[in-house]
Amino acid sequence: MAAQRKRVELISSAYDGKSIIASGQECINLYPEINQLDPQAPARVTYYPFPGTTLYSTPTTADNSRGCYRTSLGTAFYVVRQNVYFLSSSGVLIFIGAIADRQSQIKFADNGIVCVMVDGLNGYVIDLATNALGIITDPNFYGADYVALLDTFFIFNRPATNQFYISTSNASYVLLTTVGAFDPLDIAAKSGFSDPIVGIVAIHRELQLIGELTTETWIGTGAADFYFQQQQGAYIEHGCAAQYSIATMDVLAFFIMQDQQGSGIVAQLQGYDVTEISTPRIVNMIKSYDSFEDAIGFCFQVDDHAFYVMVFPTASKGLFYDIKSKQWGEWNWNDENGNFLRPRLNCAMFVNGINVGGDWENGKLLKIDINAYTDEGSPIVRVRTFPHMSEGNLKVTYLQFQADIEPGTIVDQEETPEMSLSWSDDKGKTYGNPVMESMGRTGEYDVVPTWNNLGEARDRVFKLSWSTNNKTALNGGFTTTKAAKK
């Protein structure tokens, strides 16, 4: 039988089926772009490197980052353990004071006059005119895990309860650091169900009170007894299992869901509608972690792609959801032994015209850079596995595999970039030793990484992996095969 040559496209989503026999595709440190606007594009999907990081600013103390925030005035604040910094327009971190040393994440909101921060127990306020830092001392401040701003009011959840409360309108630094910013009567409770409120977000002029099991929508009505009232008919039978997994992008909110039937599904909240965005494989991965309740969620945009990221500190894993393509991938960092661990970032914000985020271990502020192909100089390993290849369970001889990848873009002349191919003949359970091939030095645009004489298989799964400090674009591959006799 004559040899057959065909293109192998990566049109199916990675992380769909939870069993390797169902799918088993991996996508690590790469994100897909669907070439839907060009009907003559050689491949329908192209995979690009997930952005790397470069150093933007260094704090005076090296410790874990707890949160960062861009204010409505375009200024920014950053918390590294107990130290609070102001980020100047030139990228310098200026220490402005200290808060309680706790392990919680910091949540922020501002009204253009002050910026309020909460850590689950305490509340702090920064005067946006002077950067003076103070603590909220009003006895009617009950602590908070989350703070939001809507209709000039700061809104807080009362930890471990179904209650939330508000500040006075347009609260100032003086008011918040003395007594009088909170009226003891300006408090209400989520009424549909008694589960505690774990997060509060303000989206589209509406307040979403996200509980452990249910979510309610409240709106500002200006009522004399309490400014906010529940939106009738807007009740959601889903809550959140991981308090700090909540993140927003435009009119969307994302979180790891929990309800009276179970938990571990990743949800997208838009208006009053909740949609599952996770796949069976993603849910299975999340549920397999020693803990997913400590997940940290944040969003950022690179070029025209917006991402929802979940970092799992205990499991040391990172996942991202590409809101544009609606596909999942793993975002990982490689240690010196080559192990895949959680990404370096613990938070992110867009400020001074760039995306930056805080390093979870040393507190450095890192630029999220689509044109950087390392993590602050450390190599990034990128992996994409291919779909199962089977011809009616007959043995197929693989004469050749070629990677359809953009070559000749290396920026370091001292290196010859290489990529590896490994393959599995047991339906993706185990892979053989990787075989290296050149990706071409600078200007060698006609190089095609090629592997020959790859043996026989009934069900073959190919895996490409590379770690180079250069731009790449993967369209998939080509196989030359010959069917064996029955």
Secondary structure as the mmCIF struct_conf table of DSSP 4:
data_model
#
loop_
_struct_conf.conf_type_id
_struct_conf.id
_struct_conf.beg_label_comp_id
_struct_conf.beg_label_asym_id
_struct_conf.beg_label_seq_id
_struct_conf.end_label_comp_id
_struct_conf.end_label_asym_id
_struct_conf.end_label_seq_id
STRN STRN1 GLN A 4 GLU A 9
BEND BEND1 SER A 12 SER A 12
HELX_LH_PP_P HELX_LH_PP_P1 SER A 13 SER A 13
TURN_TY1_P TURN_TY1_P1 ALA A 14 TYR A 15
BEND BEND2 GLY A 17 SER A 19
TURN_TY1_P TURN_TY1_P2 ILE A 20 ALA A 22
STRN STRN2 CYS A 27 ILE A 28
BEND BEND3 ASN A 29 ASN A 29
STRN STRN3 LEU A 30 ILE A 34
TURN_TY1_P TURN_TY1_P3 GLN A 36 LEU A 37
TURN_TY1_P TURN_TY1_P4 PRO A 39 GLN A 40
BEND BEND4 PRO A 42 PRO A 42
BEND BEND5 ARG A 44 ARG A 44
STRN STRN4 VAL A 45 PRO A 49
HELX_LH_PP_P HELX_LH_PP_P2 PHE A 50 PRO A 51
STRN STRN5 GLY A 52 SER A 57
BEND BEND6 THR A 60 THR A 61
BEND BEND7 ASP A 63 ASP A 63
STRN STRN6 SER A 65 ARG A 70
TURN_TY1_P TURN_TY1_P5 SER A 72 LEU A 73
BEND BEND8 GLY A 74 GLY A 74
STRN STRN7 ALA A 76 VAL A 80
TURN_TY1_P TURN_TY1_P6 ARG A 81 GLN A 82
STRN STRN8 ASN A 83 LEU A 87
HELX_LH_PP_P HELX_LH_PP_P3 SER A 88 SER A 88
TURN_TY1_P TURN_TY1_P7 SER A 89 SER A 90
BEND BEND9 GLY A 91 GLY A 91
STRN STRN9 LEU A 93 ALA A 98
BEND BEND10 GLN A 103 SER A 104
STRN STRN10 LYS A 107 ASP A 110
BEND BEND11 GLY A 112 ILE A 113
STRN STRN11 VAL A 114 VAL A 118
BEND BEND12 GLY A 120 LEU A 121
STRN STRN12 GLY A 123 ASP A 127
TURN_TY1_P TURN_TY1_P8 LEU A 128 THR A 130
STRN STRN13 LEU A 133 ILE A 135
TURN_TY1_P TURN_TY1_P9 PRO A 139 ASN A 140
BEND BEND13 ASP A 145 ASP A 145
STRN STRN14 VAL A 147 LEU A 150
TURN_TY1_P TURN_TY1_P10 ASP A 151 THR A 152
STRN STRN15 PHE A 153 ASN A 157
TURN_TY1_P TURN_TY1_P11 PRO A 159 ALA A 160
BEND BEND14 THR A 161 ASN A 162
STRN STRN16 GLN A 163 ILE A 166
TURN_TY1_P TURN_TY1_P12 SER A 169 ASN A 170
HELX_RH_AL_P HELX_RH_AL_P1 TYR A 173 LEU A 176
TURN_TY1_P TURN_TY1_P13 THR A 177 THR A 177
BEND BEND15 THR A 178 VAL A 179
BEND BEND16 ALA A 181 ALA A 181
TURN_TY1_P TURN_TY1_P14 PRO A 184 LEU A 185
STRN STRN17 ILE A 187 ALA A 189
BEND BEND17 GLY A 192 GLY A 192
HELX_LH_PP_P HELX_LH_PP_P4 ASP A 195 PRO A 196
STRN STRN18 ILE A 197 ILE A 203
TURN_TY1_P TURN_TY1_P15 HIS A 204 ARG A 205
STRN STRN19 GLU A 206 GLY A 211
BEND BEND18 GLU A 212 LEU A 213
STRN STRN20 THR A 215 GLY A 220
BEND BEND19 ALA A 224 ASP A 225
BEND BEND20 TYR A 227 TYR A 227
STRN STRN21 PHE A 228 ILE A 236
BEND BEND21 GLU A 237 GLU A 237
STRN STRN22 GLY A 239 CYS A 240
BEND BEND22 ALA A 241 ALA A 242
HELX_RH_3T_P HELX_RH_3T_P1 GLN A 243 SER A 245
STRN STRN23 ALA A 247 MET A 249
TURN_TY1_P TURN_TY1_P16 ASP A 250 VAL A 251
STRN STRN24 LEU A 252 ASP A 259
TURN_TY1_P TURN_TY1_P17 GLN A 260 GLN A 261
STRN STRN25 GLY A 262 GLN A 270
TURN_TY1_P TURN_TY1_P18 GLY A 271 TYR A 272
STRN STRN26 ASP A 273 GLU A 276
HELX_RH_AL_P HELX_RH_AL_P2 PRO A 280 SER A 288
BEND BEND23 TYR A 289 ASP A 290
TURN_TY1_P TURN_TY1_P19 GLU A 293 ASP A 294
STRN STRN27 ILE A 296 VAL A 302
TURN_TY1_P TURN_TY1_P20 ASP A 303 ASP A 304
STRN STRN28 HIS A 305 PHE A 312
TURN_TY1_P TURN_TY1_P21 PRO A 313 SER A 316
STRN STRN29 LYS A 317 ASP A 322
TURN_TY1_P TURN_TY1_P22 ILE A 323 LYS A 326
STRN STRN30 GLN A 327 GLU A 330
STRN STRN31 TRP A 333 ASN A 334
TURN_TY1_P TURN_TY1_P23 GLU A 336 ASN A 337
STRN STRN32 PHE A 340 LEU A 341
BEND BEND24 ARG A 344 ARG A 344
STRN STRN33 LEU A 345 LEU A 345
BEND BEND25 ASN A 346 ASN A 346
STRN STRN34 MET A 349 VAL A 351
TURN_TY1_P TURN_TY1_P24 ASN A 352 GLY A 353
STRN STRN35 ILE A 354 GLY A 358
STRN STRN36 ASP A 359 ASP A 359
TURN_TY1_P TURN_TY1_P25 TRP A 360 ASN A 362
STRN STRN37 LEU A 365 ASP A 369
TURN_TY1_P TURN_TY1_P26 ILE A 370 ASN A 371
STRN STRN38 THR A 374 ASP A 375
TURN_TY1_P TURN_TY1_P27 GLU A 376 GLY A 377
STRN STRN39 SER A 378 PRO A 379
STRN STRN40 ARG A 382 THR A 385
HELX_LH_PP_P HELX_LH_PP_P5 PHE A 386 HIS A 388
STRN STRN41 MET A 389 MET A 389
STRN STRN42 GLU A 391 GLU A 391
TURN_TY1_P TURN_TY1_P28 GLY A 392 ASN A 393
STRN STRN43 LEU A 394 LEU A 394
STRN STRN44 VAL A 396 ILE A 405
BEND BEND26 GLY A 408 GLY A 408
STRN STRN45 ILE A 410 ILE A 410
BEND BEND27 VAL A 411 VAL A 411
TURN_TY1_P TURN_TY1_P29 GLN A 413 GLU A 414
STRN STRN46 GLU A 418 SER A 424
BEND BEND28 ASP A 425 ASP A 426
TURN_TY1_P TURN_TY1_P30 LYS A 427 GLY A 428
BEND BEND29 LYS A 429 LYS A 429
STRN STRN47 VAL A 435 SER A 438
TURN_TY1_P TURN_TY1_P31 THR A 442 GLY A 443
TURN_TY1_P TURN_TY1_P32 TYR A 445 ASP A 446
STRN STRN48 THR A 450 ASN A 452
STRN STRN49 GLU A 456 ALA A 457
BEND BEND30 ARG A 458 ASP A 459
STRN STRN50 ARG A 460 ARG A 460
STRN STRN51 VAL A 461 TRP A 466
BEND BEND31 ASN A 469 ASN A 469
STRN STRN52 ASN A 470 ASN A 470
STRN STRN53 LEU A 474 ALA A 483
HELX_LH_PP_P HELX_LH_PP_P6 ALA A 484 LYS A 485
#
